[in-house]
Amino acid sequence: MTIVYFVRHAQTNYDNHDDVSRELTEKGLADRRLVTGFLEGKDISAVLSSPYKRAIDTVGEFAEKNGLEIEMIEEFRERKIDKWIEDFDGFCRRQWGDFSYKLTDGESLGEVQERNISALKKVLKKYEGKNVVVGSHGTALSTVINYYDPSFGYEQFQEIKGLMPWIVRFRFEGEKLIDIKKYDLFQNT
């Protein structure tokens, strides 16, 4: 069995509009200890991450404490929107309603899902039978959940919007999904 723990990043500084370099807030830096604590004792073989700073920094403390290098996987990055969106909820509702909708230089949820699933399938082959961590993002992770559970849509995305960090465990036999379990680190569930 292969277990993949997707870790949505901790709270970020939304005053920084640069998606790649957006850093964690003080609360985010403190909350990553929840991630480290959760992952302890899970026999993690590898730590992978989106190349975005907030994802790296969220799983970085665990990796460092356990002597693991973080492998950057570009395909696990967050959705490219094209520009800062003031009505983010309206934009998200439209994208979840139409997986092909995107702004001119942005990505559709279908494109985000396709590249994240492609990367995940490579991870499942490379780390078969191991437990791995993936530093991720809310939208990217939500499209992965949606791929395996199409009932996860806009309403469920809205429910997890404030969960930072958030962990979702996927268990696989080969490429076949066995189950998904979601962990709210603030509720210890």
N, C-alpha and C positions, 0 to 999 in steps of 0.2 A: 504494500500500500504506500502511496505517495501522499504526503500531506503538505499543502501549501497554505501558509498563513499570509493573507493579504493584509497589510497594515495601512490604513488610511492615515495620512500625516496628522500631527497634532496641530493646535491652533496657530494660524499664520497671521502675519502683519499685512492686512489688506490695504494699507496705505502704500505699500510697494506694489505697483501695478505690473511689474515685470514677472511673468510667470516662472521663468527659469530661476531667478535669484531670490524670489520671495522667501523670506526667512520666518522662523518660528517666533512667536511672541514670548515674553517671559513665562506666561502660563504654559505655552506650548513646550518650551524647554523643560519646565518642571514636569509636565504631564507625560513626557516621553519615558519617565521612570515607570509609569504604569505599563508601558509596552515592554520594557526590559523585564519587569517583574512577571508579567504574564508569560513571556517566552522562556523564562528560566525553567530548566528541567524538561523541556520539550524535545531534547535531542536534535537540535537544529544543525544541519550539515552545511547550509549555505545561506547567505544574506544577499539578496538581489534588490535592486531599486530602480525606480524612475531616476533619470539624471537630474531632477529638479531638487534644489537645495532643501526644501521643506520635507520631502520624502526621505532623502538621505539622512538628514539630521534626526528624524524621528526614529529610524532603526539603527542609527550610528552608535548610540550608547550601548545597545545590546551587542552589536558586532564587536565593538572595541573591548568590552568586558569579557567576551568569549573568544577573543583572538581570531575573529573571522574578518576577512576582507569583504568589502561591499562590491559586488559586481554590478556595474551600471548596464541597464538594458533600456535602450532608447524607446523601444516599442511600448514600454510601460508608462510613458509620460502621460500627463493629463491632456485632455482635449484642447486643441487650439481653437480659440474663439475668433480671433482676428483683431479685436479691439476691446477696450474696457466697456462693459455693458452696465448701464445704470439700472435697467429693469431686468435684472438677472433672472428673477422668477418667471417672468413672461417669456424670456428667451428659452429657459429650460423647459417650460411647459410646451412650447412650440417644438423643440427638438425631441422631447419624449413622445409627442404626438405624431411626429414624422421623422423617423430615423435617418432620412436622407437630407433633412433641412440643415443648412449651414450658411454662414456669412461668406462673402466672396473669397477670402483667404483663410477661412476657418475649416474646421472638420465637422462632419455630421457624426451623430452618435453611432451610426452604422460603421463609419470608418474607424472610429475609436475602438469599437467592439472588435472589429476584424483584426486590427493590429495587436490588441491586447490578447485576444484568443490565440492568434498565431504565435505570439511570444510565449504564452502559457503552455502551448503544446510542445514547444521546443524545450521548455523547462521540465515538463513531465518526462520527456525522453532522456534528457541529460541527467536528471536527478531521480530517476525511477527508484522507488523503494526508500527514498529519503524524506526528511522533513526540511522544508525550506521556508524562508521569509521573503516577502516581496513588499518593499516600500512603495506605496501607491497613493492614489487620489480618489476623492469622492465620486466624480463622474466616471473615471476610468474603471474603478472597481465596480460601480453600479452596472456598467455595461457588461462586465464579466458575469455578475450575478444574473442579469437579464438573459444572457445567452443560455444559461442552464435552467433558469426559472423565469419564463416569459411573463409571469404574473408580477414580477418586480418592475414597476413602472414609475411614472412621475410622482404618485402619491407616496410610494415607499422611499423614493429619492428625497422627497421633502422631509420625511420622518428622520432620515439620517443626516440631514444637512448640518445640524449642530454637533454631531458626534465626531469629535476630533480629540484624540485618536480613536480609531474604531478598527476592530480586527474581525476578519471573516475567514473561517477555516474551511478549506475545500479538501475532501478526501477522495482519492482516485485509485482505481485499479487500472493500470495502463492509462488510457485516455478517458476511460469511462468514469463519470462522476458517481461516487457512492452517496455523499451527502454534503450539505453546506450547513455550517453553524455560525451564527453571528454573536459577537461578544461586545457588549457595552461595558467598557472598562470602568465606568463610573458607577455601575450597578453591580459589578462582580457577578455577571450572569454567564 
